[in-house]
């Protein structure tokens, strides 16, 4: 996204999470903040998010957040007390955080963060005491410096959520962030999603990719960074991560959509994966 302008893709993700709350049952991601945060004015967008054609994107948005939050819960159970949401957008975890000892740091471009804070105020959603906003222009300040100014303890392990961000980055920005996380103490982990190179996709998967790429480019946030699974494993190893997990739609279906009476599940036509890596 462009510095100085709020993220349009963040709004689209939030609309899909809200639509999931209204029409899919049982919920994959139970998020009572999603609908109130949007407030009025998004009725037509919500209708589009409920359309069968948009179903797979809606389900994936719910499943990827659930996946990351499940990994976060495991980290919190092991004593991790810091959660950093990179490119937080309209993420709602901090406002429904079930872990009293867990501090949450929302990192985002200043314009997007200000826009979110205005939406929170309009919806009368209270800011929890264990939340810290980290407005950060990556062109002018390093992630470690921004976090330190917000009271982040770099000597203690943390969990990082980095959803819906990596495909929009440059390779240098991706590596810089990985290096920062990879230098942290053992027990630190990061969850994120990535997209396969379009040149490696077959016809069906290429159609899905092209549809997504066209929409986000029209929003001014084009896809720029792609990996093969083995390439990503190497990037993570070089950055200092000791263990990794890669999860495709089949695994997400096994985790979150198995046995549903409504038959909802993710399409097997995958264009990327979810990953967690541990220091």
VEXDO-374370 format. One line per field, with one value per residue: y, z, x of N, C-alpha, C in turn; residue number from 1; residue in three letters. Coordinates in Angstrom, 3 decimals, m for minus. Each point is the difference from the previous one (the first is absolute). Example, Ala and Ser with C-alpha at 12.3 -4.5 7.8 and 13.67 -1.06 7.14 Angstrom:
<sekols>
n_Y m5.690,1.050 $
n_Z 7.800,m0.720 $
n_X 13.190,m0.350 $
ca_Y 1.190,1.190 $
ca_Z 0.000,0.060 $
ca_X m0.890,0.820 $
c_Y 1.200,1.090 $
c_Z 0.000,0.730 $
c_X 0.900,m0.770 $
fikol 1,2 $
marfi ALA,SER $
</sekols>
This chain:
<sekols>
n_Y m1.189,1.146,0.476,0.232,m1.240,0.004,m1.208,m0.107,m0.752,0.794,0.949,m0.452,m0.166,1.188,0.391,m0.721,0.486,1.197,m0.204,m0.496,1.064,0.516,m0.730,m0.164,m1.200,m0.561,0.977,0.298,1.280,m0.139,0.991,0.220,0.351,m1.014,m0.329,0.142,m0.505,m0.737,m0.244,1.007,m0.216,m1.256,0.327,0.797,0.471,0.019,0.503,0.738,0.254,0.070,0.525,m1.054,0.902,0.785,m1.125,m0.413,1.231,m0.002,m1.235,0.360,1.173,m0.724,m0.920,0.966,0.802,m0.978,m0.323,1.284,0.187,m1.140,0.399,1.151,m0.672,m0.797,1.105,0.546,m1.214,0.234,1.107,m0.041,1.209,m0.128,0.715,m0.130,0.893,m0.579,1.260,0.537,1.051,m0.702,m0.598,m0.963,m0.755,1.161,0.067,m1.222,0.547,m1.341,0.536,0.124,m0.971,m0.138,0.636,0.874,m0.131,0.996,m0.557,1.260,0.284,1.191,0.132,m1.252,0.207,1.205,m0.501,m0.993,0.871,0.654,m1.141,m0.277,1.282,m0.031,m1.183,0.961,m0.451,m0.434,0.821,m1.268,m0.147,m1.243,1.011,m0.132,1.208,m0.526,1.322,m0.662,0.949,m1.165,1.020,0.320,m1.174,m0.629,m1.230,m0.397,1.098,m0.221,m1.287,0.304,0.945,m1.094,m0.297,m0.404,m1.214,0.448,0.014,0.150,m1.271,m0.056,0.151,m0.206,0.752,m0.564,0.057,m0.481,m0.185,m1.188,m0.385,1.011,m0.740,0.766,m0.649,1.188,0.510,m1.038,0.041,1.302,m0.203,m0.968,0.796,1.000,m0.749,m0.386,1.259,m0.243,m0.034,m1.169,m0.595,0.875,0.447,m0.330,0.444,m0.477,0.653,m0.838,0.527,m1.038,m0.201,0.991,0.038,m0.333,0.824,m1.051,m0.371,m0.943,m0.344,0.049,m0.559,m0.782,m0.271,m0.118,m0.684,m0.635,m0.268,m0.222,m0.627,m0.608,m0.253,m0.259,m0.641,m0.076,m1.306,0.066,m1.245,m0.194,m0.776,m0.941,m1.173,m0.887,m1.062,m0.619,0.991,m0.072,m1.321,0.241,0.861,m0.842,m0.995,0.772,0.261,m1.288,m0.364,m0.684,0.391,m0.664,0.584,m0.755,0.786,m0.980,0.296,m1.089,0.491,1.194,m0.694,m0.735,1.151,0.673,m0.868,m0.867,m0.785,1.099,0.258,1.251,m0.858,1.078,0.338,0.093,0.725,m1.141,0.971,m0.386,1.230,m0.549,0.331,m0.575,0.796,m0.835,0.902,m0.849,0.957 $
n_Z 0.000,m0.322,0.403,1.095,m0.429,0.541,0.496,m1.302,m0.164,0.973,m0.655,m1.153,0.637,0.583,m1.191,m0.477,0.947,m0.236,m1.296,0.338,0.795,m1.137,m0.785,0.596,0.129,0.905,0.799,m0.979,m0.185,1.296,m0.701,1.243,m0.298,m0.869,0.344,1.329,m0.235,m0.916,0.859,m0.126,m1.181,0.437,m0.088,m1.024,0.688,1.051,m0.792,m0.531,1.254,m0.020,m1.151,m0.605,m0.945,0.977,0.008,m0.977,m0.485,0.175,m0.432,m1.004,m0.097,0.184,m0.905,m0.763,0.361,m0.170,m1.107,m0.330,0.300,m0.659,m0.912,m0.007,0.052,m0.879,m0.658,0.152,m0.328,m0.855,0.207,m1.313,0.253,m1.254,m0.555,m1.115,m0.333,m0.956,m0.393,1.174,m0.822,m0.298,0.295,0.555,m0.104,m0.063,m0.662,m0.189,0.384,m0.022,m0.282,1.279,m0.037,m1.078,m0.235,m0.622,m1.029,m0.378,m1.001,m0.424,m1.295,0.275,m1.320,m0.192,0.868,m0.528,m1.208,0.430,0.564,m1.127,m0.681,0.782,m0.121,m1.318,0.139,0.708,m0.699,1.248,0.261,m0.078,1.285,m0.483,m0.656,m0.930,m0.463,m1.126,m0.166,m1.131,m0.446,m0.624,m0.775,1.203,0.372,0.675,m0.278,0.223,m0.686,m0.943,0.047,m0.012,m0.866,m0.404,0.466,m1.224,0.557,m0.654,1.313,m0.252,m0.067,m1.260,m0.216,m1.285,m0.205,m1.205,0.212,m1.236,0.285,0.195,m0.635,0.845,0.591,0.133,m0.718,m0.194,m0.142,m0.759,m0.609,m0.072,m0.241,m0.887,m0.429,0.105,m0.527,m0.987,0.357,0.134,1.309,0.373,m0.728,m0.692,m0.543,m1.271,m0.207,m1.243,m0.980,m1.030,m1.140,m0.733,m0.638,m0.683,m0.267,1.271,m0.255,0.162,m1.054,0.803,0.504,m1.254,m0.291,1.078,m0.312,m1.282,0.474,0.904,m0.872,m0.815,0.976,0.474,m1.255,m0.242,1.150,m0.930,0.198,m1.034,m0.416,0.873,1.019,m0.584,0.489,m0.284,0.453,m0.886,m0.824,0.431,m0.020,m1.124,m0.369,0.500,m0.599,m1.071,0.293,0.240,m0.802,1.067,0.027,m0.991,m0.271,m1.033,m0.158,m0.718,m1.007,m0.461,0.530,m0.544,m1.063,0.183,0.189,m0.998,m0.985,0.700,m0.669,m0.715,0.567,m0.043,0.234,0.764,m0.959,0.156,m1.083,m0.671,m0.702,0.435,0.478,1.207,1.063,1.156,0.723,0.878,0.511,0.636,0.828 $
n_X 0.831,m0.560,1.190,m0.726,m0.296,m1.202,0.193,m0.239,1.093,0.468,m0.658,0.475,1.141,m0.141,m0.395,0.982,0.793,m0.534,0.098,1.172,0.001,m0.459,0.786,1.169,m0.557,0.788,0.381,0.828,m0.300,m0.052,m0.538,m0.404,1.242,0.051,m1.227,0.047,1.210,m0.603,m0.967,m0.878,m0.576,0.027,m1.285,0.270,1.054,m0.816,m0.935,0.983,0.362,m1.336,0.357,m0.592,0.148,m0.425,m0.682,0.792,m0.047,m1.323,m0.070,0.782,m0.639,m1.107,0.333,0.508,m1.016,m0.874,0.637,0.183,m1.280,m0.168,0.879,m0.648,m1.136,0.594,0.381,m1.204,m0.433,0.986,m0.713,m0.213,0.469,0.503,m0.968,0.703,m0.926,0.708,m0.126,m0.282,m0.038,m1.098,1.137,m0.716,1.091,0.639,m1.158,0.522,1.126,0.061,1.195,m0.348,0.924,m0.751,1.129,m0.773,0.827,m0.793,0.659,m0.035,m0.210,0.509,m0.138,0.417,0.978,0.172,m0.139,0.766,0.810,m0.209,0.178,1.041,0.374,m0.244,0.627,0.591,1.028,0.037,1.014,0.394,0.223,m0.110,m0.570,0.957,m0.304,0.470,m0.242,0.194,0.784,m0.035,m0.343,m0.489,m0.524,0.965,m0.434,1.254,0.301,m0.924,0.323,1.297,m0.347,m0.638,1.220,0.270,0.005,1.064,0.153,m1.292,m0.393,m0.374,m1.286,0.278,m1.076,0.079,m1.296,m0.079,1.274,0.555,m1.116,m0.180,0.928,1.091,0.898,0.543,m1.231,m0.296,1.182,m0.182,m1.290,0.254,0.984,m0.875,m0.964,0.811,0.260,m1.296,m0.306,0.516,m0.939,0.731,m1.116,m0.213,m1.232,0.052,m0.597,0.146,0.404,m0.410,1.138,m0.587,1.290,m0.210,m1.002,m0.804,m0.761,m0.518,1.174,0.418,m1.174,0.136,1.260,m0.314,m1.046,0.752,0.957,m1.001,m0.642,1.079,0.316,m1.287,0.275,0.948,m0.244,0.841,m0.223,1.014,m0.320,0.714,m0.413,0.937,m0.673,0.782,m0.350,m1.237,0.077,0.636,m0.942,m0.871,0.633,0.183,m1.276,0.283,m0.998,m0.361,m1.245,m0.580,m1.156,m0.337,m1.039,m0.518,m0.843,0.636,1.110,m0.256,m0.372,1.103,0.637,m0.609,m0.024,0.662,m0.847,0.140,m1.169,0.522,0.986,0.033,0.830,1.308,0.078,0.170,m0.574,1.182,0.194,m0.061,0.729,m0.288,0.760,0.510,0.838,0.810,0.404 $
ca_Y 1.189,1.249,0.708,1.177,m0.334,m1.182,m1.196,m0.427,m1.448,m0.274,0.106,m1.160,m1.142,0.185,m0.267,m1.459,m0.559,0.331,m0.838,m1.340,0.000,0.117,m1.036,m1.331,m0.572,0.684,0.919,m0.388,1.072,0.667,1.375,0.883,1.387,0.229,0.738,1.346,0.863,0.566,0.939,0.113,0.551,m1.020,m1.027,m0.569,m0.773,m1.215,m0.875,m0.608,m0.959,m1.174,m0.666,m1.277,0.168,0.555,m0.865,m0.549,1.051,0.244,m1.098,0.038,1.080,m0.497,m1.115,0.416,0.648,m1.052,m0.733,0.813,0.169,m1.274,m0.068,0.980,m0.576,m0.961,0.785,0.605,m1.070,m0.321,1.127,1.187,1.055,1.112,m0.320,1.110,m0.153,0.771,0.346,m0.397,0.308,0.008,m1.184,0.248,m0.856,0.746,0.457,m1.217,m0.767,m0.765,m0.259,1.240,0.333,0.183,1.352,0.000,1.148,0.097,0.753,0.299,1.345,0.965,0.342,m1.122,m0.091,1.090,m0.371,m1.040,0.578,0.737,m0.981,m0.516,1.030,0.103,m1.191,m0.024,m1.170,0.485,m0.425,m0.703,0.542,m0.747,0.249,1.125,0.288,0.322,0.556,m0.181,0.156,m0.827,0.700,0.962,m0.536,m1.449,m0.657,m0.145,1.306,0.340,m0.839,0.413,1.231,m0.345,m0.784,m1.416,m0.564,m0.839,m1.063,m1.048,m0.527,0.596,m0.598,0.993,m0.294,0.778,m0.522,0.862,1.052,m0.405,0.103,1.381,0.561,m0.282,m1.059,0.615,0.275,m1.310,m0.527,0.856,m0.339,m1.336,0.092,0.571,m1.030,m1.129,0.317,0.027,m1.200,m1.257,0.075,0.970,m0.624,0.866,m0.633,0.855,m0.667,0.425,m0.380,m0.648,0.718,m0.326,m0.822,m1.408,m0.409,m0.549,0.881,0.347,0.832,1.283,0.815,0.528,0.992,1.191,0.708,0.690,1.012,1.114,0.770,0.743,1.039,1.091,0.703,0.678,m0.813,m1.168,m1.110,0.208,m0.961,m1.369,m1.021,m1.429,m0.435,m0.260,1.290,0.631,m0.724,0.465,1.368,m0.096,m0.592,0.997,1.068,m0.459,m0.805,m1.395,m0.934,0.620,m0.767,0.563,m0.518,0.265,m0.061,m1.323,m0.073,0.915,m0.680,m1.027,0.647,0.941,m0.176,m1.419,m0.438,1.027,m0.401,0.841,m0.357,1.062,m0.293,0.746,m0.614,m0.587,0.772,0.861,0.895,0.348,m0.782,0.635,m0.487,0.440,m0.307,0.200,0.264 $
ca_Z 0.000,m0.024,1.261,0.066,m0.393,0.693,m0.838,m0.487,0.147,1.399,0.118,m0.642,0.895,1.135,m0.471,m0.119,1.353,0.527,m0.698,0.589,1.262,m0.253,m0.825,0.106,1.330,1.078,m0.385,0.060,0.793,0.791,0.111,0.263,m0.280,m1.445,m0.551,0.587,m0.450,m1.312,0.123,m1.192,m1.209,m0.785,m0.309,m1.339,0.058,0.739,m0.906,m0.925,0.741,0.261,m1.270,m0.119,m0.668,0.987,1.176,0.315,0.614,1.331,0.874,0.223,0.946,1.333,0.371,0.257,1.310,1.007,0.043,0.701,1.397,0.676,0.272,1.060,1.261,0.446,0.482,1.278,1.005,0.349,0.724,m0.824,0.505,m0.947,m1.333,m0.928,m1.205,m1.042,m1.003,0.746,m0.696,0.869,0.855,1.207,1.128,1.225,0.632,0.515,0.508,1.189,0.841,0.745,0.103,m1.340,m0.548,m1.455,m0.702,m1.371,m0.840,m1.328,m0.486,0.792,m0.567,0.232,1.432,0.384,m0.537,0.874,1.299,m0.193,m0.078,1.353,0.772,m0.511,0.439,1.471,0.431,0.944,m0.207,1.205,0.603,m0.399,m1.421,m0.387,m1.427,m0.482,m1.349,m0.504,m1.410,m0.111,m0.778,0.845,1.318,0.043,0.821,1.378,0.668,0.269,1.094,1.246,0.462,0.532,1.221,m0.303,0.629,m0.983,0.700,0.312,m1.224,m0.453,m1.166,m1.030,m1.031,m1.185,m0.981,m1.100,m0.182,m0.712,m1.462,m0.454,0.380,m0.769,0.613,1.030,1.173,0.590,0.662,1.134,1.091,0.477,0.750,1.311,0.807,0.168,1.004,1.333,0.799,m0.272,0.374,m0.906,m1.213,m0.908,m0.936,m1.135,m1.234,m1.182,m1.282,m0.946,m1.241,m1.003,m1.068,0.406,0.192,m1.109,m0.513,0.974,1.049,m0.582,m0.078,1.346,0.258,m0.827,0.535,1.206,m0.352,m0.650,0.993,0.917,m0.774,m0.169,1.282,0.182,0.828,m0.844,0.492,m0.472,0.514,m0.137,0.394,0.033,1.398,0.352,0.067,1.261,1.054,0.009,0.543,1.440,0.606,m0.004,0.940,1.359,0.524,0.186,m0.344,m0.802,m0.328,m1.145,0.033,m1.234,0.209,0.454,1.440,0.621,m0.015,1.041,1.305,0.318,m0.751,m0.040,0.579,0.022,m0.651,m1.168,m1.050,m0.289,0.086,m0.931,m1.291,m0.111,m0.974,0.871,m0.611,1.019,1.226,1.284,0.597,1.304,0.199,1.390,0.222 $
ca_X m0.831,0.740,0.102,m0.860,m1.373,m0.501,m0.039,m1.311,m0.119,m0.334,m1.449,m0.617,0.189,m0.903,m1.358,m0.159,m0.083,m1.324,m0.973,0.106,m0.740,m1.434,m0.638,0.598,m0.181,0.710,1.058,1.406,0.593,m1.035,0.505,m1.137,0.361,0.108,m1.148,m0.091,1.088,m0.327,m1.103,m0.846,0.613,0.696,m0.998,0.216,1.240,m0.285,m0.746,0.961,0.819,m0.822,m0.294,0.721,1.292,0.934,m0.006,1.305,0.800,m0.561,0.391,1.446,0.292,m0.334,0.873,1.384,0.030,m0.152,1.266,0.995,m0.397,0.243,1.440,0.218,m0.483,1.010,1.137,m0.384,m0.028,1.390,0.565,0.233,m0.890,m0.019,m0.528,0.191,m0.804,0.671,m0.991,m1.198,m1.246,m1.175,0.023,m0.794,0.379,0.301,m1.239,m0.645,1.139,m0.402,1.166,0.242,1.419,0.564,0.008,m0.168,0.573,m0.497,0.936,m0.537,0.254,m0.767,m1.307,m0.908,m0.263,m0.891,m1.316,m0.551,m0.340,m1.247,m1.078,m0.210,m0.695,m1.370,m0.742,0.057,0.767,1.012,1.383,0.455,1.205,1.194,0.224,0.832,0.061,1.342,m0.058,1.361,0.339,1.199,1.021,0.705,0.310,0.079,m1.006,0.494,m0.036,m1.396,m0.485,0.657,m0.639,m1.331,0.141,0.218,1.186,0.685,0.713,m0.979,m0.603,m1.261,m0.656,m0.282,m0.980,0.406,m0.949,m0.429,0.992,1.222,m0.042,0.055,1.286,1.206,0.798,0.840,m0.829,m0.313,1.190,0.317,m0.917,0.364,1.249,m0.317,m0.665,0.906,1.018,m0.615,0.272,m0.699,m1.412,m0.616,m0.538,m0.743,m0.930,m0.339,m0.395,0.750,m0.598,0.910,0.281,m1.031,0.567,m0.028,m1.381,m0.753,m1.060,m1.035,0.583,0.385,m1.211,m0.244,1.048,m0.217,m1.154,0.453,0.997,m0.689,m0.738,0.863,0.699,m0.964,m0.039,1.274,0.891,0.277,0.816,1.373,0.969,m0.488,0.958,m0.271,0.166,1.392,0.684,m0.366,0.708,1.381,m0.006,m0.209,1.195,1.070,m0.347,0.209,m1.099,0.414,m1.080,m1.055,m1.204,m0.706,m1.369,m0.739,m1.455,m0.435,0.221,m0.954,m1.297,0.044,m0.001,m1.078,m1.248,m0.340,m1.259,m1.045,m1.241,m0.246,0.949,0.954,1.421,0.816,0.259,1.340,0.795,0.797,0.986,0.974,m0.051,0.263,1.246,0.485,1.410,0.404,1.415 $
c_Y 1.243,0.645,1.237,m0.268,m1.278,m1.163,m0.384,m1.508,m0.377,0.069,m1.216,m1.253,0.094,m0.291,m1.501,m0.671,0.270,m0.859,m1.425,m0.091,m0.100,m1.211,m1.394,m0.511,m1.509,0.866,m0.676,0.993,0.738,1.405,0.961,1.474,0.337,0.845,1.387,0.946,0.661,1.038,0.056,0.504,m1.015,m1.103,m0.659,m0.838,m1.324,m0.999,m0.695,m1.049,m1.287,m0.801,m1.302,0.123,0.494,m0.914,m0.474,1.035,0.273,m1.082,0.015,1.095,m0.453,m1.063,0.465,0.733,m1.033,m0.774,0.777,0.141,m1.301,m0.155,1.006,m0.556,m1.005,0.730,0.617,m1.039,m0.377,1.171,1.225,1.068,1.226,m0.492,1.243,m0.291,0.929,0.271,m0.274,0.279,0.111,m1.280,0.324,m0.753,0.778,0.356,m1.175,m0.955,m0.766,m0.224,1.278,0.429,0.334,1.450,m0.070,1.301,m0.023,0.920,0.233,1.401,0.989,0.298,m1.106,m0.098,1.109,m0.274,m1.058,0.590,0.830,m0.952,m0.592,1.002,0.123,m1.161,m0.132,m1.280,0.491,m0.548,m0.684,0.557,m0.707,0.095,1.205,0.143,0.392,0.527,0.029,0.153,m0.700,0.655,0.907,m0.532,m1.517,m0.560,m0.091,1.317,0.400,m0.800,0.428,1.249,m0.263,m0.875,m1.485,m0.462,m0.976,m1.130,m1.155,m0.496,0.658,m0.827,1.126,m0.546,0.930,m0.385,1.033,1.106,m0.404,0.124,1.423,0.650,m0.154,m1.114,0.568,0.262,m1.292,m0.524,0.822,m0.339,m1.379,0.042,0.552,m1.049,m1.145,0.221,m0.025,m1.320,m1.216,0.066,1.010,m0.724,1.040,m0.857,0.974,m0.849,0.531,m0.584,m0.646,0.898,m0.374,m0.897,m1.485,m0.565,m0.592,0.903,0.414,0.923,1.367,0.921,0.632,1.087,1.288,0.825,0.802,1.141,1.227,0.885,0.835,1.065,1.194,0.815,0.723,m0.767,m1.291,m1.073,0.124,m1.127,m1.406,m0.985,m1.381,m0.461,m0.223,1.288,0.693,m0.687,0.482,1.416,m0.037,m0.572,1.027,1.113,m0.442,m0.840,m1.480,m1.007,0.722,m0.980,0.693,m0.708,0.404,m0.107,m1.363,m0.133,0.925,m0.611,m1.064,0.622,0.672,m0.243,m1.455,m0.260,1.041,m0.486,0.822,m0.254,1.074,m0.500,0.822,m0.775,m0.616,0.750,1.037,0.866,0.449,m0.851,0.895,m0.635,0.515,m0.433,0.405,0.213,m1.081 $
c_Z 0.000,1.377,m0.041,m0.404,0.702,m0.973,m0.393,0.129,1.446,0.218,m0.611,0.848,1.167,m0.394,m0.119,1.372,0.601,m0.656,0.551,1.295,m0.232,m0.685,0.123,1.433,m0.038,m0.513,0.065,0.871,0.716,0.336,0.214,m0.252,m1.483,m0.555,0.629,m0.485,m1.333,0.104,m1.267,m1.197,m0.881,m0.464,m1.357,m0.028,0.707,m0.873,m0.980,0.699,0.299,m1.266,m0.103,m0.653,0.978,1.205,0.385,0.658,1.427,0.986,0.279,0.990,1.432,0.451,0.284,1.333,1.118,0.157,0.800,1.474,0.787,0.327,1.095,1.352,0.560,0.554,1.360,1.111,0.454,0.658,m0.821,0.368,m0.894,m1.359,m0.864,m1.268,m1.059,m1.140,0.541,m0.741,0.973,0.825,1.349,1.225,1.304,0.789,0.479,0.553,1.274,0.996,0.748,0.035,m1.347,m0.450,m1.521,m0.566,m1.439,m0.801,m1.369,m0.427,0.752,m0.548,0.246,1.474,0.493,m0.449,0.877,1.335,m0.088,m0.084,1.374,0.855,m0.429,0.480,1.513,0.520,0.852,m0.348,1.272,0.510,m0.418,m1.504,m0.188,m1.523,m0.366,m1.429,m0.587,m1.511,m0.200,m0.815,0.882,1.376,m0.045,0.933,1.449,0.760,0.353,1.151,1.337,0.569,0.620,1.244,m0.209,0.614,m0.962,0.648,0.391,m1.288,m0.302,m1.132,m0.960,m0.965,m1.171,m1.170,m1.069,m0.321,m0.941,m1.518,m0.549,0.233,m1.100,0.715,1.116,1.276,0.721,0.800,1.235,1.201,0.559,0.856,1.403,0.912,0.311,1.024,1.419,0.736,m0.462,0.568,m0.814,m1.262,m0.836,m0.885,m1.120,m1.181,m1.149,m1.248,m0.878,m1.205,m1.047,m1.121,0.318,0.084,m1.268,m0.371,1.039,1.075,m0.549,m0.139,1.355,0.325,m0.764,0.519,1.240,m0.339,m0.628,1.028,0.885,m0.742,m0.228,1.282,0.293,0.823,m0.747,0.713,m0.589,0.373,0.026,0.391,m0.389,1.433,0.403,0.058,1.327,1.176,0.111,0.556,1.527,0.707,0.089,1.008,1.452,0.590,m0.004,m0.453,m0.763,m0.216,m1.175,m0.132,m1.268,0.258,0.466,1.509,0.744,0.025,1.093,1.385,0.330,m0.720,m0.038,0.652,0.058,m0.742,m1.251,m1.126,m0.335,0.155,m1.046,m1.297,m0.019,m0.975,0.776,m0.805,1.001,1.221,1.224,0.617,1.419,0.115,1.414,0.093,0.912 $
c_X 0.869,m0.005,m0.894,m1.430,m0.431,m0.166,m1.423,m0.165,m0.320,m1.500,m0.684,0.135,m0.970,m1.446,m0.245,m0.054,m1.374,m1.076,0.007,m0.808,m1.506,m0.610,0.590,m0.152,0.210,1.151,1.365,0.758,m1.126,0.502,m1.167,0.297,m0.133,m1.144,m0.128,1.095,m0.327,m1.107,m0.840,0.798,0.692,m0.950,0.245,1.269,m0.229,m0.758,0.936,0.852,m0.763,m0.304,0.785,1.371,1.060,0.181,1.399,0.906,m0.487,0.455,1.497,0.375,m0.281,0.999,1.422,0.117,m0.120,1.303,1.048,m0.348,0.129,1.479,0.371,m0.418,0.999,1.218,m0.304,m0.016,1.403,0.710,0.319,m1.025,m0.038,m0.487,0.121,m0.796,0.601,m0.967,m1.387,m1.303,m1.151,m0.108,m0.654,0.473,0.155,m1.253,m0.852,1.063,m0.379,1.136,0.390,1.468,0.637,m0.117,m0.033,0.555,m0.496,0.917,m0.629,0.426,m0.881,m1.385,m1.019,m0.355,m0.937,m1.426,m0.656,m0.434,m1.276,m1.188,m0.303,m0.782,m1.451,m0.867,m0.037,0.650,1.160,1.383,0.489,1.325,1.266,0.273,0.898,m0.039,1.430,m0.127,1.402,0.056,1.336,1.113,0.849,0.362,m0.021,m1.067,0.455,m0.063,m1.426,m0.570,0.604,m0.642,m1.364,0.078,0.175,1.323,0.674,0.788,m0.924,m0.637,m1.337,m0.560,m0.358,m1.052,0.238,m0.898,m0.331,0.974,1.129,m0.112,0.110,1.369,1.047,0.757,0.874,m0.795,m0.362,1.182,0.368,m0.881,0.314,1.255,m0.240,m0.631,0.956,1.093,m0.550,0.215,m0.793,m1.412,m0.758,m0.481,m0.741,m0.893,m0.325,m0.445,0.840,m0.651,1.064,0.256,m1.039,0.520,m0.042,m1.417,m0.602,m1.165,m1.040,0.542,0.412,m1.202,m0.320,1.017,m0.270,m1.175,0.393,0.950,m0.649,m0.709,0.925,0.811,m0.917,m0.136,1.308,1.001,0.340,0.821,1.405,0.960,m0.594,1.107,m0.503,0.241,1.450,0.825,m0.285,0.698,1.445,0.107,m0.125,1.221,1.122,m0.261,0.103,m1.106,0.387,m1.051,m1.088,m1.150,m0.671,m1.350,m0.736,m1.506,m0.505,0.151,m0.949,m1.396,m0.067,m0.119,m1.330,m1.327,m0.475,m1.350,m1.093,m1.238,m0.276,0.994,1.024,1.431,0.738,0.182,1.396,0.906,0.810,0.959,1.051,m0.197,0.148,1.237,0.139,1.452,0.396,1.513,0.581 $
fikol 1,2,3,4,5,6,7,8,9,10,11,12,13,14,15,16,17,18,19,20,21,22,23,24,25,26,27,28,29,30,31,32,33,34,35,36,37,38,39,40,41,42,43,44,45,46,47,48,49,50,51,52,53,54,55,56,57,58,59,60,61,62,63,64,65,66,67,68,69,70,71,72,73,74,75,76,77,78,79,80,81,82,83,84,85,86,87,88,89,90,91,92,93,94,95,96,97,98,99,100,101,102,103,104,105,106,107,108,109,110,111,112,113,114,115,116,117,118,119,120,121,122,123,124,125,126,127,128,129,130,131,132,133,134,135,136,137,138,139,140,141,142,143,144,145,146,147,148,149,150,151,152,153,154,155,156,157,158,159,160,161,162,163,164,165,166,167,168,169,170,171,172,173,174,175,176,177,178,179,180,181,182,183,184,185,186,187,188,189,190,191,192,193,194,195,196,197,198,199,200,201,202,203,204,205,206,207,208,209,210,211,212,213,214,215,216,217,218,219,220,221,222,223,224,225,226,227,228,229,230,231,232,233,234,235,236,237,238,239,240,241,242,243,244,245,246,247,248,249,250,251,252,253,254,255,256,257,258,259,260,261,262,263,264,265,266,267,268,269,270,271,272,273,274,275,276,277,278,279 $
marfi UNK,UNK,UNK,UNK,UNK,UNK,UNK,UNK,UNK,UNK,UNK,UNK,UNK,UNK,UNK,UNK,UNK,UNK,UNK,UNK,UNK,UNK,UNK,UNK,UNK,UNK,UNK,UNK,UNK,UNK,UNK,UNK,UNK,UNK,UNK,UNK,UNK,UNK,UNK,UNK,UNK,UNK,UNK,UNK,UNK,UNK,UNK,UNK,UNK,UNK,UNK,UNK,UNK,UNK,UNK,UNK,UNK,UNK,UNK,UNK,UNK,UNK,UNK,UNK,UNK,UNK,UNK,UNK,UNK,UNK,UNK,UNK,UNK,UNK,UNK,UNK,UNK,UNK,UNK,UNK,UNK,UNK,UNK,UNK,UNK,UNK,UNK,UNK,UNK,UNK,UNK,UNK,UNK,UNK,UNK,UNK,UNK,UNK,UNK,UNK,UNK,UNK,UNK,UNK,UNK,UNK,UNK,UNK,UNK,UNK,UNK,UNK,UNK,UNK,UNK,UNK,UNK,UNK,UNK,UNK,UNK,UNK,UNK,UNK,UNK,UNK,UNK,UNK,UNK,UNK,UNK,UNK,UNK,UNK,UNK,UNK,UNK,UNK,UNK,UNK,UNK,UNK,UNK,UNK,UNK,UNK,UNK,UNK,UNK,UNK,UNK,UNK,UNK,UNK,UNK,UNK,UNK,UNK,UNK,UNK,UNK,UNK,UNK,UNK,UNK,UNK,UNK,UNK,UNK,UNK,UNK,UNK,UNK,UNK,UNK,UNK,UNK,UNK,UNK,UNK,UNK,UNK,UNK,UNK,UNK,UNK,UNK,UNK,UNK,UNK,UNK,UNK,UNK,UNK,UNK,UNK,UNK,UNK,UNK,UNK,UNK,UNK,UNK,UNK,UNK,UNK,UNK,UNK,UNK,UNK,UNK,UNK,UNK,UNK,UNK,UNK,UNK,UNK,UNK,UNK,UNK,UNK,UNK,UNK,UNK,UNK,UNK,UNK,UNK,UNK,UNK,UNK,UNK,UNK,UNK,UNK,UNK,UNK,UNK,UNK,UNK,UNK,UNK,UNK,UNK,UNK,UNK,UNK,UNK,UNK,UNK,UNK,UNK,UNK,UNK,UNK,UNK,UNK,UNK,UNK,UNK,UNK,UNK,UNK,UNK,UNK,UNK,UNK,UNK,UNK,UNK,UNK,UNK,UNK,UNK,UNK,UNK,UNK,UNK $
</sekols>
